[in-house]
Structures are given as structure tokens and as C-alpha cells.
Amino acid sequence: MTDIAQAGTFALGDRTVKRLGYGAMQLAGPGVYGPPKDRGAAVAVLREAVAEGVDHIDTSDFYGPHVTNQIIREALHPYPDDLVIVTKVGAKRGPDASWNPAFSTEELTQAIHDNLRNLGVDALDVVNLRLMFDAHGPAEGSIEAPLTVLAELQRQGLIRRIGLSNATHAQVAEGRRIAEIVCVQNQYNLAHRADDALIDALAEAGTAYVPFFPLGGFSPLQSTALSEVAAELGATPMQVALAWLLRRAPNILLIPGTGSLGHLRENLAAAALSLPEDAMATLNGIGAA
């Protein structure tokens, strides 16, 4: 058993969570669509994660859709007092499994109520507004209209905290004029480092940054340098990639996802992995290359 508290903690608004959490996206079927092949295994992974000390789970009702939230409820409800469940709205799935924007007042309100119902809660701990101006990454565009909808639902008591996903620096600034932004969730990993400046700015402001695809996502990280560092440290490349993120900035919260108990334990063990300075220098060079 790994003591994941070794990775430290960070604030998520007025809550404090351990920096190593869990992402539930992979609990749905292939392509994050439909049910998993083995629902019992998905339930077991969630229960093991919480038993190992994970207190921050990332999900969305458009995973499946509805599938991951229903599995989370089955596995963990009634939820431990210290568990923070973060969800996302702003997208919906088409019948062809496509990912489509869902930004209207009606769509956002429906999404909040879907999340509440499927998770079995009266209020959502954190809701990230997933921005869909470009499917491939952050792109400029005003977020005032959709974020105002979420701010109103927050005033009604249905949402406790608000974050942004797939956001630019300008959108974070715009968002802060409408609501307190407790976290930003963008793609970031050893090889994909477009957000370096944003991470540092958020760290100064005390705002959490939550990298999705911390291990490369649908295209897993592959690097000779990463493999060599891992071999030297007696760790797996994925453990090294996670440990690098923990070292990269104090405000980074990790949500590696898996449907496998073995991979879950491997990911959580990254909390105890110490990276010497020469390894950090080698790993930093991957992004520069």
C-alpha cells in the first residue's frame, strides 16, 4: 500500500485534497461510450482507489454517457465526507459517439441535473465548464454566457465550486470576473507543454491545475529518454511521467485513469517516487524537443 499523502495536498477552492486523485473516464466502454466490459471490475477499482486514500475523483455525465457516474454511485454512495467529486459539463455525446458542444442554458441546466441524479447528490462539489470552441485544444471565445448559467445554478445551491476545462489564459481571466475559478483542467504532460506559463500563473494565484491525459491519453507517451530514466530508477515510464508532473508545480493535481487494479496501484505508487535533479533535467528536455 502506497501512502499517497507523500505527494502532498493542495486547495480545490475551500477544500483541500491529496494531489494524487483518480480519473473515471476509462470506466466507460471503448471510446468512452457505452458500458464497460466488466462493471464489477470498474466498481472494484473505485473502491480500491478510495481505500488507498484517494479523495479527488474526476468524472463527467457525458462519459458513457451517464455510465461512469452511475458506476461511481454504485461503488461509493453514500460518499465519504472527505471525497470531492469533480464533474464536467459543456459537451454531449451524439448517437455516433461524437463529442459535441452543449452550451445553451437548457443543455447546461439539464447536464447539471443529470449529474446530480446519476451521482445521487443534492449539490455537485466542483463543476468544470468544458470549452468546445476547438475539439483539439484551447481556443479563444467568450465564455460569459455559459459560465453565467453555471454561476446562477451555483447561487441556487446546486453547484458548490466552478472550474474551467480546455481554457486559455484569457478565458480564465474572463471567468474570474463571473465566478471564483477553483481549477483549470487542460491537456498537459511531459511531451505536451503548451500550458507552462498558465500553470505558473495559476500557482501564483493559488489555483489548482489538473492535467488531463497526464500519460498521453489516446496516444500514450513514448520516449527513449523517459524509458531510460524509468529503468535507472526501477520504476515504470508512467510512474516517472506522473512523478514529473508532481514535481513540475505544487498546484498540479493528478487524475490518472484506469480500469485495472494493477495499473491503479502502479499509478498511486508514483506518490513515493523521488526524481533526482539529473532525471528532472533529462525529462524537462523531452518537452523542449
C-alpha distance (Angstrom), angle and dihedral (degrees) to the residues before:
residue distance angle dihedral
M1 . . .
T2 3.80 . .
D3 3.78 119.9 .
I4 3.79 97.0 -132.7
A5 3.82 89.7 -171.8
Q6 3.83 84.1 81.3
A7 3.80 86.2 79.3
G8 3.80 89.9 61.8
T9 3.79 131.7 -131.1
F10 3.79 137.0 -89.2
A11 3.78 137.8 -169.3
L12 3.78 121.7 -94.8
G13 3.77 97.3 -170.7
D14 3.81 106.1 -62.5
R15 3.82 92.7 -15.8
T16 3.79 126.1 82.6
V17 3.81 118.1 -144.2
K18 3.77 136.2 179.1
R19 3.79 110.9 -96.7
L20 3.80 93.4 -124.5
G21 3.81 110.6 69.9
Y22 3.78 137.3 151.3
G23 3.81 134.3 -100.3
A24 3.80 116.2 -147.0
M25 3.81 99.8 -161.7
Q26 3.81 94.5 103.4
L27 3.80 91.9 56.8
A28 3.82 89.7 80.4
G29 3.81 123.5 77.1
P30 3.82 127.2 -82.3
G31 3.79 112.2 -45.0
V32 3.84 88.3 16.2
Y33 3.81 86.9 -75.9
G34 3.77 129.6 122.3
P35 3.80 127.6 -7.2
P36 3.81 125.7 -35.4
K37 3.79 120.5 -102.2
D38 3.81 89.9 -117.3
R39 3.82 114.9 29.0
G40 3.80 91.5 178.3
A41 3.80 90.5 58.7
A42 3.82 90.4 50.5
V43 3.80 90.6 52.2
A44 3.81 90.1 48.3
V45 3.82 92.7 52.2
L46 3.82 92.2 52.3
R47 3.79 92.8 48.2
E48 3.81 91.6 47.6
A49 3.81 91.4 49.3
V50 3.80 91.9 54.6
A51 3.81 91.8 42.5
E52 3.82 87.9 54.5
G53 3.81 90.3 55.2
V54 3.81 103.5 -94.2
D55 3.81 107.9 153.9
H56 3.83 100.0 170.3
I57 3.81 120.8 67.2
D58 3.80 122.9 178.4
T59 3.80 120.3 -152.5
S60 3.80 144.7 140.1
D61 3.77 134.8 -149.9
F62 3.82 88.5 -129.4
Y63 3.81 89.0 66.0
G64 3.77 101.2 99.7
P65 3.04 81.7 -12.8
H66 3.81 100.2 -88.8
V67 3.82 91.8 -10.8
T68 3.80 102.3 104.9
N69 3.80 94.8 44.2
Q70 3.79 91.2 50.4
I71 3.81 90.5 50.1
I72 3.82 91.1 48.2
R73 3.81 89.4 52.5
E74 3.81 91.9 48.2
A75 3.79 92.7 48.5
L76 3.79 103.0 40.3
H77 3.81 112.9 16.3
P78 3.02 122.2 148.1
Y79 3.79 84.0 48.1
P80 3.81 124.7 -137.9
D81 3.81 112.1 -103.0
D82 3.80 92.0 -118.4
L83 3.82 96.0 51.2
V84 3.81 116.8 108.7
I85 3.81 114.9 -163.2
V86 3.79 114.7 -161.6
T87 3.79 118.9 -163.9
K88 3.82 136.7 179.8
V89 3.80 135.9 -134.6
G90 3.80 132.5 179.4
A91 3.80 99.8 82.3
K92 3.79 137.5 66.9
R93 3.78 134.8 -168.0
G94 3.78 123.2 -113.1
P95 3.82 121.8 -140.4
D96 3.82 86.2 -103.1
A97 3.85 88.6 57.9
S98 3.84 91.0 -105.6
W99 3.82 120.6 151.1
N100 3.81 110.8 -123.4
P101 3.82 134.7 179.2
A102 3.80 115.6 -100.4
F103 3.79 104.2 -176.7
S104 3.80 105.0 138.5
T105 3.81 121.3 112.0
E106 3.80 89.7 -112.3
E107 3.82 94.4 48.7
L108 3.81 94.2 47.0
T109 3.80 93.0 46.3
Q110 3.80 90.8 48.3
A111 3.81 90.5 48.8
I112 3.80 91.8 53.2
H113 3.80 91.4 50.7
D114 3.83 90.9 46.2
N115 3.81 89.9 53.2
L116 3.80 92.4 47.2
R117 3.80 92.3 49.9
N118 3.80 98.1 43.7
L119 3.80 94.5 44.3
G120 3.80 91.1 43.5
V121 3.81 97.2 -129.3
D122 3.82 137.0 127.9
A123 3.81 94.0 -138.8
L124 3.81 134.2 18.5
D125 3.83 115.9 -119.8
V126 3.82 95.8 -144.5
V127 3.81 130.1 -2.8
N128 3.80 119.6 -164.7
L129 3.79 117.2 -156.5
R130 3.81 104.1 -135.9
L131 3.81 108.1 -146.0
M132 3.79 114.6 -142.5
F133 3.80 104.7 -175.5
D134 3.82 87.1 119.7
A135 3.80 124.5 15.3
H136 3.81 91.5 -148.6
G137 3.79 99.7 56.4
P138 3.79 146.9 -44.8
A139 3.82 115.0 -28.8
E140 3.78 130.7 175.2
G141 3.81 121.6 -97.2
S142 3.78 135.9 123.7
I143 3.79 115.6 -82.7
E144 3.80 95.7 -174.1
A145 3.82 97.3 106.9
P146 3.84 99.7 49.6
L147 3.79 94.6 36.9
T148 3.81 90.7 51.5
V149 3.82 87.7 56.9
L150 3.82 90.8 53.9
A151 3.81 91.7 45.2
E152 3.82 89.2 55.1
L153 3.80 91.4 49.5
Q154 3.80 87.1 49.5
R155 3.82 89.8 54.3
Q156 3.80 87.6 51.5
G157 3.82 89.1 56.9
L158 3.81 97.7 -112.9
I159 3.84 93.8 111.5
R160 3.81 124.8 40.9
R161 3.82 100.6 -171.7
I162 3.81 136.8 11.0
G163 3.80 132.0 -144.5
L164 3.80 138.0 168.5
S165 3.80 131.6 -121.8
N166 3.82 128.4 -160.8
A167 3.82 88.8 10.2
T168 3.79 135.8 156.2
H169 3.80 127.1 -136.8
A170 3.83 89.7 -103.6
Q171 3.81 92.1 51.3
V172 3.80 91.0 51.5
A173 3.80 88.9 53.2
E174 3.82 91.3 47.5
G175 3.79 90.6 47.2
R176 3.80 93.0 53.3
R177 3.80 89.9 60.1
I178 3.82 88.8 59.9
A179 3.81 104.8 35.8
E180 3.78 141.4 -8.9
I181 3.82 106.3 -84.0
V182 3.81 108.4 -146.9
C183 3.81 98.5 179.8
V184 3.79 145.1 5.9
Q185 3.79 119.5 -145.1
N186 3.80 115.5 -163.1
Q187 3.78 137.4 146.4
Y188 3.78 110.5 -82.4
N189 3.79 135.8 147.2
L190 3.80 142.3 136.5
A191 3.80 92.5 -64.8
H192 3.83 101.1 30.7
R193 3.80 106.2 60.4
A194 3.78 106.7 152.2
D195 3.82 90.0 125.2
D196 3.82 98.3 58.8
A197 3.83 93.7 115.1
L198 3.81 93.1 42.9
I199 3.82 92.0 51.9
D200 3.80 91.3 52.6
A201 3.82 92.4 47.6
L202 3.80 91.3 49.6
A203 3.82 90.7 48.1
E204 3.81 89.7 55.7
A205 3.80 89.2 51.0
G206 3.81 93.0 48.0
T207 3.81 92.2 -116.4
A208 3.80 121.6 143.4
Y209 3.80 120.2 -117.9
V210 3.81 115.5 -155.8
P211 3.81 114.2 -167.0
F212 3.76 115.3 -150.7
F213 3.80 118.6 -154.2
P214 3.84 88.3 28.1
L215 3.81 87.7 167.2
G216 3.80 95.8 41.2
G217 3.80 99.1 -84.7
F218 3.79 115.4 -136.6
S219 3.84 89.2 2.7
P220 3.83 104.5 48.1
L221 3.78 117.8 -142.0
Q222 3.79 112.6 -90.6
S223 3.78 119.4 -177.3
T224 3.77 133.0 146.5
A225 3.81 89.8 -146.7
L226 3.81 91.2 52.2
S227 3.80 91.8 49.1
E228 3.82 91.8 48.7
V229 3.82 93.2 50.7
A230 3.81 89.9 47.9
A231 3.80 91.4 51.2
E232 3.81 91.4 50.6
L233 3.80 91.6 51.1
G234 3.80 96.2 42.6
A235 3.79 90.5 -119.5
T236 3.80 135.9 115.2
P237 3.82 120.5 -98.2
M238 3.81 89.5 -114.1
Q239 3.81 92.0 53.6
V240 3.79 89.8 51.2
A241 3.82 91.7 48.5
L242 3.81 90.3 52.8
A243 3.81 93.2 44.9
W244 3.80 89.3 51.6
L245 3.81 90.2 54.9
L246 3.80 90.6 50.8
R247 3.81 89.4 52.4
R248 3.81 94.0 42.8
A249 3.82 95.7 75.2
P250 3.82 136.0 -13.5
N251 3.82 93.3 -126.1
I252 3.81 95.4 59.2
L253 3.81 114.2 113.5
L254 3.81 115.3 -166.9
I255 3.80 125.1 -141.8
P256 3.83 105.7 176.6
G257 3.78 110.1 176.0
T258 3.77 132.7 -147.6
G259 3.78 141.1 152.7
S260 3.81 91.6 -147.1
L261 3.81 126.6 88.9
G262 3.80 89.7 -149.2
H263 3.79 93.3 53.8
L264 3.81 90.9 44.3
R265 3.79 91.2 56.7
E266 3.79 90.6 44.9
N267 3.81 91.4 51.9
L268 3.80 94.0 47.4
A269 3.81 90.7 50.1
A270 3.81 87.7 66.8
A271 3.82 86.7 78.8
A272 3.81 89.1 73.8
L273 3.81 97.0 43.5
S274 3.79 114.0 110.0
L275 3.80 117.3 -158.0
P276 3.81 116.4 -151.7
E277 3.80 118.6 -138.5
D278 3.80 95.1 -103.5
A279 3.81 90.0 54.0
M280 3.81 90.4 49.4
A281 3.80 90.2 51.5
T282 3.80 91.2 51.1
L283 3.78 92.6 47.5
N284 3.80 93.3 46.6
G285 3.78 87.4 57.1
I286 3.82 91.5 62.0
G287 3.79 92.5 68.8
A288 3.79 92.1 43.5
A289 3.78 90.2 53.9
